[in-house]
Amino acid sequence: MLLLFLPALATVLTGFATLAVSGNLLLPFESVIVLEGKMASKRDFFEDEEVQRILLKHRVQVHITSTGSREVALRDLGAFDFVFPSGQPAGDLITGVRSAAGQYAKVRRPFVSPIVLATYREYAETLRDAGIARPLPAGGADQPLYYSLDMQKFLESIDKGQRWNDLGIGRHGISNANRIVAQSPDVCTSNSAGTYLALVSFTWRGNGPDVPTTTEEASSRAQSVKHLMEQGLPAADVFKTYISPEGKGIAPVVVAYEHQYLTYQVRNRAESGRLDSERVLLYPSSQFVTQPQFIALNTQGERLGELVTEDPELRRRAMELGFRILDPAGEVAGDQLSRFLTERNVPIPALSGDDTRSPMPRIRHLEQMISVIGDCPPAQLPEGAP
């Protein structure tokens, strides 16, 4: 009986091995390393099934703990192999603390995604009527999906306490007596909210310098813009709320990342055969490009960092998820995203050439501003932090 069973078992194992190789699956005796990571919005990348498949080919699996980017920087990271905060301020905070403690930290910057305001057509057209927004050129859509937002005028409307009805949104079939505001995640935990705070502060600076240069000035600047900020939604929920059926009634204008919207439109086109023309983007005239930082906390995390930055399949998949991938010099690598969107019949955002590139405050000054806006303690920065 045993002699009859062994050939059959050998056949099964041979077939499994052939399937494993031809199907890019792992052989049963190949070890798979499971890496622990902590991040906010960039979890979308690692939770993507195609990214997981590519990583598995390299015998890597990733387990994600989701939290806001600033929360990533302020909590103990001893249980993690890597973190992936959504922007430079949180990244600088992490690397500064670890450097002061003599701990491992290696930074890579694989891709970028601009901060945008996501809204609905009726609201964008109301802002257009008021001279606060204007359509951006983009082929492939009957109606504009992208608008340039005059941040100074937008903030002036908030400062005056104007309401959507005051701007005449009724002409577009909606009545909304709420104040004009952009809803952001909780500034005490979220990189996008912290970046939006810096953008608002830069725009509202008056005759002062572009960024605060002292702790006292940072506090004063934050107090001067606190009434312009509306925040509090959990970071993970803001964009999900926006694309939900109830989004228009809960938060008609939200702070988001460009890649979230582009991925949403690509998927909507693939699933329904059309664009979602109801949801549109506002690109602030003063622009910050947030730069996610992959930070390896040990050599195993660095192995993953190399893959995310250098593997052609992973780089292409990042682009397909709406990110603007970077070359080794840190510049946006060609027009791959534009070609991909064209192939998927999604209009390409054509940003105006005269937009102002806004500087970020130094980390200690931004932390002071965050603590004032969010009524949360400022981070304990290490000695020598910028």
N, C-alpha and C positions, 0 to 999 in steps of 0.2 A: 504493500500500500504506500509506504513512504517513498519507494523508488518510483512509483507512478506519479506521486505528488511533486517531486523535485523538479522534473522537466517543466511541468506546468508553472511552478513558481518561478523558475528561471525565465520562462517566456513572459510572464507578467512583469517581472522586474526589468527585463530588457525593453519591453514596450514602454514602461513608465520612464525609463531613462531616455529613450528616443523622444517621447513626448516632451519631457522636461527640457531637452536641448532644443528641439525644433520650436517649441512654444515659448522659449525664453523664460521657462520656469526654473526654479532651483532644484538641483538634485537633493535627495533626502539627507545626504551626509554633508552638504555644504552649510557652513555656519552663517547665520543671519544676525547682524548686530542691530539691536534695538536702541535707538538714541532718544533721549528725553529732551524736548524743547519747550520753550515758553515764549509766547508771542501774542499779538493782538490781531489786527486785520490781515497780516501776511500769513495767517494760518490757512487762508484760502488756497495758497499755493501748495502747501503740504497735504491738505485734505483732498486735493484733486486726485481722482483715480488714476489718471495718466501719469502724474508725477509719482505716485506710489508704485506704479508698475515699473517705471524707469529705475527708480531707486532699488527696487527688489532685484533687478538685473545686476546691480552692484552689491547685492547682499546687504542692503540697508533698509531698515524700517524706522519710521519716526512716530513717536507718540507725543501729541501736543497737549500742553496745558494752556488754555486760553485765558488771557487777561489783558487789561489795558497796557499800552507801551510804557507809560510812566510807572505803572504798578510793577512791570517787569524789572525796572531799574531799582525800585525801592525795597524789594523783598529778597530774602536769602535765596541764592542760586545754587546752593550746594548739591541739590539733587538733579541738576540739569547738565546736559552736555553742550547745549548751545541755547542762545536766545536770539530773537529776531525782531527787535523794536522797529517801529515803522518810520522813525526819523532820527536825525542826527542828535537832537537834544538828549533823548533817552539813551541813545548809544554812547554819547560822550559821558553821561552820568555813570553808566556801567563800567566803561573802560577806565574812567578816572578812579573809581572806587577800587577796582581790581588791581590797577597799577600801584596804587598807594599801599595795597596789602600784599604786593608781590605775587599776585595770582595770575594764572594763565588767561589771556584774552587776545584773540587774533581776529581782526576785523576784515570783512569782505563786503563789497558793495555791488551786488549783482544786477540790480535794476532800480528804477525810480518810478514814481507816479505822482503827478501834481495834485495839490489840494483843489477841490472844486466845490461849488454849491449845487446840489441836485434839487430840482424842483419840477413843477408841472407846467404844461404849456400855458394855461390861463394866467399863471403867476408871472411867467417870463414875459408874456405879451403885455401884461399890465405894466411891468417895469419898462418894457420897450415904449409903451405909450407915454410914460412919464419921462422919457429921455435918460433912464438909468441903465438900460441894457440895450444892446443892438445885436442882431443876428450875425454870426460868423459864417463865412462862405464854406460850404461843404457839399460836395456832389453826392447824388444818390438818394436824396430825400426830398419829398414833395414839400415838406415844411421843415424849417430849421430845427435841428436838434441841439445846436450849440450857440451860446450867446456870450458876448463879452459884457461883463458887469463893471460899471463904473463904481468902484468901491467907495470913493469919497461921497458920491451922491447917495449910494445905498445906505451908508452909515449916517448921513445927514437925515434921511427919512426916519431911521430908527431913533436918532437923537431928538427929533421933533415929536416923537410919539405918534407918528402917522399910522393909520390903519389901512388895511388893504382896500376897504371901501372908500377911503379918502382918495386913493389913487385911481379909483374907477374900475375896480375889478368886476363890477356888475355888468360892464359892457361885454364881458366874456362869459356871462351866464352863471357867475358865482357871487354869492354874498358872503363876506368874511369881515366881521367887525374886530378881529384880533389885530394886535399891533404887528407891524412888519418886523420880522426878526429871522435870523438864521439859527436853527437848532443845531447844537453841537453835542458830542458826548461829554461826559464829565471831565472837566479840565484837569482834575486831580489824578486821573488815571490814563487819559488818552493823549497820544501824540498828535492826532489830527486836531483836537481841541486846543492843545498848546500851540501848534503851528498857526491855527486860525487866530488865536489870541495875539501872537506876534504880528500877523498880517494886519489885524485891526489896529493894533498899537502903532505900527508903521504908518498906516494910512491916516490915522487921527493925531499924528505927532505935532501938528501945527508948525511952529518955527523951530522946534527942538531938533536934536540930532536924530539920525535914522533909528538908532537903538539906544536904550538907556546905558549909561556908562558908570553908574553907581547904584548901590542898593537902594538909597533914598530916592533916586530918580526912577528906579524900577517900580517902587511902591507907588510913587506919585502917578506914573504913567498908567499903572494898572487901575488905580482909583478913577482916573479920568475916562477909562473905557469900560468900566465894569457894567454900566447901564446899557452898553451896546452888545453885551454878550448874553446869550440865552443857552444854558447848557444843563445837563443832568441826566440825559438818557445814557444807559450803559453803552459802552463803545461798540460792543458786538451787535447791538440792536438797531442802531441808527439807520444803516442802509437797509436792513431787513424790514424795518418799519416803512421806509420810503417805497420799497417795491411791493409792499402788501396792499391789498385792496383798501385798507383803512388809512393808508399813509397820508393821503391828501388832507384828511380831516385832522390828523394828529400833529403832523409837522410838515407843512407845505414846502419849506426850504430847509435842507439839512446839509451839514458839512460832511463831505465824503472824499474818496479818492477816485481819480479818473479811471483806474483799472477796474474798479467795482462796476461802474456804469457800462464800460465797454464790454466787459464779460457778460453782463446782463443782456445787453442788446444782441451780442453774438448768439447767445443761447436762445433768446426769444425768437430771433430770425430762424435758427435751426429747427426749433420746435413748432413754431406757428407759421413760418413762411413769410413773416412780415416784421417790421420794426415796431417797437412800442413808441408811437409818435406822441403819446400823452406825456411821457417823462422826458425831460431835457436837462442839459447842463448849463450852468453859469460859470464862466471862467473869470475869476477876479482880475481886474486890470493890473493890480499889483500882485505879483505871482511868486510864491515859494514853490520850489520843487523839493518835495520831501524825499530824503534819500534813506531808504531802509538799510540797516546795518546788520548783517549776519555776523554774530560774535560767537566764535568757538570758545568754549570754556575749558576744553581739554583736547588732547590729540585726536580722540575719536570724533569730537565735534568738528575739528578741522578737516577731517576726511570728508565729512558731509559738505563743509564749506567749499572745498575744492570742486566737488561734483556740481553744486549749485552754480558756481561761478564759471566753470570751464567745460562741463559736459554739453555737447551740442544739442542733444535731445532735451535736456532740462532747460537750456537757454531758449530754445524754440518754444517749449511749452510755457515758459514764463511770458513770452511775447504773446502767445495765444490766449493767455489769461489777462491780457490788457496792459501788461507792464512795458515800459520802455527800457529795454535791456542795455547794459553798459558794456563798453569795450574795456580792455585792460587798463587804458589810460583814464577811465572814469567818465568817458564821454558817451552820449547816446549812440548806439551802434547802428548807423545807417537808417534805412526806412523800412525795416522788416515789418514793423507794426502796421505801417500804412499799406503795404502790399497785402498783409493778412486780412485787414479790414476790407480792402477792396475785393478780395477773393470771396469774402463772406457777405458782400453787399451791405456793409455797414459804413455809413459816411465817416470820412476821416476828419477829425477836429483840425481846423486850419486856424491856429492861433495868430492873432495880429502881431506884427513885428515890433510895435512900439510899447509893448507891455513892460512895466518896470519890474526889475528883478529885486526883490526885497531881501534885505539881510536879516539873519536870525540874531537875536541877542546872545550874549555869552551865557553859558549854562547857569551860572549863579544868579544872573539878573533875570533870566527867564523863570527860574525856580521861584524867585521872589514875587514875580508877577503872578504866577500860577497860584501861589499861596494866598495872595490878596483876592484874586478873582474867585477862587474855589473855596475860600475859608478853610484851607487844609494846611498842615504844617509844611514848610519848605523842606526839601530833601537835605539830609546831612551830608554835605559834600566833603570830600577828603581835603587835607591840606594841599595847597598847590593847585587845586582845580581851577580851570579858567573862569 
